[in-house]
Amino acid sequence: MPVAIMMLAVVAASVLFHLFSPWHATAIASNWGFIDNTLGLTFAVTALGFVAVICFMAYCLFKFRHVEGRRADYEPENQKLEAWLAGITTLGVVALLAPGLVVWGQFIDVPKEATEVEAFGVQWNWSFRYPGADGKLGSSDVRYIDGTNPLGVSPADVKGQDDVIVTNGEMHLPVNKSVKMLLRSADVLHDFYIPQMRAKMDLVPGMVSYFWFTPTEIGEYEILCAAYCGIGHPQMRGKLVVESEADYQKWLEAQQTFGQMRKSQLSNERQALN
Ligand SMILES: [Cu+2]
């Protein structure tokens, strides 16, 4: 009996903690409300399962407690009960998995109007690359990385010369414009994560992964690395600034292109040698 009461107390405390704890998700600032709804549905289904199973166990402990002279029945098969249990479990699993498939489909189905921005991860910081006036990113490869080319943009590709390179870890985006994030890593697995955007994706060395989102609220957000990537992992942070189109253009114009960066760094090196 005391165990049954303790189990009911655990159920009540768990549900109350979930409802009234001060730790909730940060306010959403992107188009991905569907992801929040799917998480909510997952919480609801798993909470129902948890409450039902623990309450049933507590009930059985009470109902079938030891009574002098009472013997248990032997009932190895109960097809009706098994059909019910299999049916309810199937419904629960479908409710858990089906919305995720739909959300995933949307997550990688990039709208045509989305502009491309590249996030580049290296132990342990973030850099960014924006397409220049031609609207296209130049090709890239980690083989090209050197002191004047931290992102490994192909020096021979004309499309890359006007690419805007940002190495201070600060990414800017205009509000209400869809963006396709292209993710590249120089070394190990990283994971590009902005909690308020409800979006994250692994950076895998040797390939370009991607997802898209539309920032919907002007503000500053922290960019985190959500894959343990070595001793400096907790310091691998960046900043996303979501701003008006005018502010964004002003910021973009103040950044340097790949061509400009190469030229100024090469001339600095030459001066140092002379
Ligand atoms: Cu990392």
Residues whose N, C-alpha, C, O or C-beta is under 5 A from the ligand:
A	BS01	CU	L189 H190 D191 C225 A227 C229 M236
